[in-house]
């Protein structure tokens, strides 16, 4: 009788834990190494929709307004409360510290790509002050020594190259132009990723066969970026499985998407994710 009761109690406990997790909306998936949540803040639940679908590479566009870093795609007229700190940095810190509302935390390391839309240097100076507040969870370079922590910040858009290079201690890295990946090969621990617009390299949209000349061009750029330790992403790429598969076959590390669930389902198919984790 005790054995039967224990089994029933155990099953009841598992059921209750599952029910509570679903009720609170905590449905985190396994991490998707090849998935990149483009313009993540457009989703109903910025950050959380991406995390719950297994995304560990997330993008936020930002503008500097006063001393605030505002998350927005165009001029943030009525979005003063949508700050980078409130939507991303503070929730990640609370999750890591166990002080937030979220019951389960994402898999780490996690990359937050910050696309600067306003003046590069002015925005970065304010961003740097903000990042220092969260330095305990951020990857850094201090006196030439690289330390990886739970969250890595990468700067895209308007990039303050010289300002970052002048810092002996910093908590941000640069997303390099993929087409210039062979021009600055000595900057150790400066670049994390390399990207460019899909159409600047490829015209194929997923119909018919992938033109061999375009395939070779892409693979060459990817190979060069990998040689210098940079993950590759093509933004504004067509959102369909044929293109996604071709990108993975060429070794592209991060598939750019606005369709979180569709890409998740594609990458979660047997033989897809395991064959392309970098």
Secondary structure, DSSP 8 states (H G I E B T S, - for coil): -HHHHHHHHHHHHHHHHHHHHHHTT------BTTEEETTGGGSTTTTHHHHHTTB-EEEEEEEEETTEEEE-SS--SS-TT-BHIIIIIHHHHHHHHT-SS-SS---S-EEEEEEE-S-HHHHHHHHHHHHHHTGGGB-EEETTEEE--SEEEEEEES--HHHHHT-SEES-EEEEEGGGTTS----TTTEEEEEEEGGGT----SSS---HHHHHHHHHHHHHHHHTT-EEEEET---SHHHHHHHHHTT--EEEES-HHHHHHHHTSTTTHHHH--
